[in-house]
């Protein structure tokens, strides 16, 4: 089917001579016309109709979600300077200013300070002991790993 005019053509492999001349002739018919104004065939869904658009989101919520995703997915800050990634975000959230790596770092600094203070206060309020085991290694394909283990049972039961 022609993407421009939705004309149905016979596939070259279904013909006896296997020639694609009919496809080329039809293509040449559209050659001079603007390809950017192609409309989808009638009654055929577009990608926009299949994907739900995000509800109205403000810039601070978008920045918060991007920061949470960066931390959760362990994205490098440079991710936000990659042109295709910026384009993806721009298409998904039109009208918003997409932050660059420096802006993401600026957003992370107060969030990290807040998390640090929360952890510090939780440790100060804890009356028992805390046992933590660390193990760091590098795999054969040079990926670095760090494992942490804390016991499930209280330390007092070991005595």
C-alpha positions in Angstrom: 0.0 0.0 0.0 1.3 3.4 -0.9 2.0 5.5 2.2 1.2 8.7 0.3 -2.2 8.0 -1.3 -3.1 4.6 0.2 -3.3 3.0 -3.3 -3.0 -0.8 -3.1 -0.3 -2.3 -5.3 0.5 -6.0 -6.1 3.6 -7.1 -4.4 6.4 -7.9 -6.8 6.8 -11.4 -5.5 3.2 -12.2 -6.3 3.7 -11.5 -10.0 5.1 -14.1 -12.4 8.0 -11.9 -13.5 8.8 -10.6 -10.0 9.4 -7.1 -11.3 8.9 -4.1 -9.2 8.3 -1.7 -12.2 4.7 -1.0 -11.2 5.9 0.1 -7.7 8.5 2.4 -9.3 6.0 3.9 -11.8 3.6 4.7 -8.9 6.5 6.1 -6.9 7.5 8.5 -9.7 3.9 9.7 -9.8 4.4 11.2 -6.3 8.1 12.2 -6.8 7.4 15.9 -7.4 4.9 16.3 -4.6 5.8 17.2 -1.0 6.6 14.1 1.0 6.2 15.9 4.3 2.5 16.3 3.9 1.7 12.6 3.6 -1.5 11.8 5.4 -2.2 8.4 6.9 -4.7 6.2 5.0 -8.3 6.7 6.2 -9.4 4.5 9.2 -5.8 3.7 10.0 -4.6 4.7 13.5 -1.5 7.0 13.9 1.1 6.6 16.5 -0.3 9.7 18.3 -3.7 8.1 18.6 -2.2 4.9 20.1 -0.1 6.5 22.8 -1.7 8.5 25.6 -0.4 12.0 25.9 0.8 13.0 29.4 -1.6 15.1 31.3 -0.8 18.7 31.9 2.5 18.7 33.7 4.4 21.8 34.9 8.1 22.3 34.6 8.9 21.6 38.2 7.1 18.2 38.1 8.9 17.3 34.9 12.2 18.2 36.4 11.4 16.2 39.6 10.4 13.1 37.5 13.6 13.4 35.4 15.7 13.7 38.5 14.0 10.6 40.1 14.5 8.7 36.9 18.1 9.7 36.6 18.8 8.4 40.2 16.7 5.3 39.8 18.1 4.3 36.4 21.6 5.4 37.3 21.8 7.6 34.2 24.9 9.7 33.8 24.4 13.5 33.7 25.7 13.5 30.2 22.5 11.7 29.1 20.8 15.1 29.1 23.2 16.5 26.5 22.6 13.7 24.0 20.7 15.3 21.1 18.4 12.3 20.4 17.5 12.0 24.1 16.7 15.7 24.2 14.6 15.3 21.1 12.6 12.4 22.7 11.9 14.5 25.8 10.9 17.5 23.6 8.5 15.3 21.6 7.0 13.8 24.8 6.7 17.1 26.7 6.3 19.9 24.1 6.5 23.4 25.5 8.9 22.5 28.3 12.5 23.5 28.6 14.5 20.3 28.7 17.2 20.5 31.3 20.9 19.9 30.4 23.4 18.0 32.5 24.4 21.1 34.6 20.7 21.8 35.4 20.2 18.1 36.5 23.2 18.4 38.7 21.9 21.6 40.2 18.6 19.9 41.0 20.3 16.9 42.5 22.5 18.8 45.0 19.7 20.0 47.3 17.9 16.6 46.9 21.1 14.8 48.0 21.6 17.2 50.9 18.0 16.5 52.0 18.4 12.7 51.7 21.7 12.9 53.6 20.0 14.8 56.5 17.1 12.4 56.6 19.5 9.4 56.8 21.6 11.1 59.4 18.5 11.8 61.6 17.3 8.2 61.2 20.7 6.9 62.3 20.7 9.2 65.3 17.3 8.1 66.4 18.2 4.4 66.1 19.1 2.9 69.5 20.6 -0.5 68.4 23.7 -1.4 66.5 23.9 -1.5 62.7 26.0 -4.1 60.9 26.9 -3.6 57.3 29.1 -5.7 55.0 30.5 -4.4 51.8 32.0 -6.2 48.9 33.5 -4.5 45.8 34.8 -6.2 42.7 35.4 -5.7 39.0 34.0 -8.3 36.5 36.0 -9.8 33.7 34.4 -7.4 31.2 35.5 -4.5 33.5 32.1 -3.6 35.0 32.5 -2.4 38.6 30.2 -3.7 41.3 29.5 -3.0 45.0 27.4 -5.2 47.1 26.0 -4.4 50.5 24.5 -6.8 53.0 22.8 -6.1 56.3 21.5 -8.9 58.6 17.8 -9.5 58.7 17.8 -10.4 62.4 18.8 -8.0 65.3 22.4 -8.1 66.5 21.3 -8.8 70.1 20.2 -12.3 69.0 23.7 -13.3 68.1 25.1 -12.9 71.6 
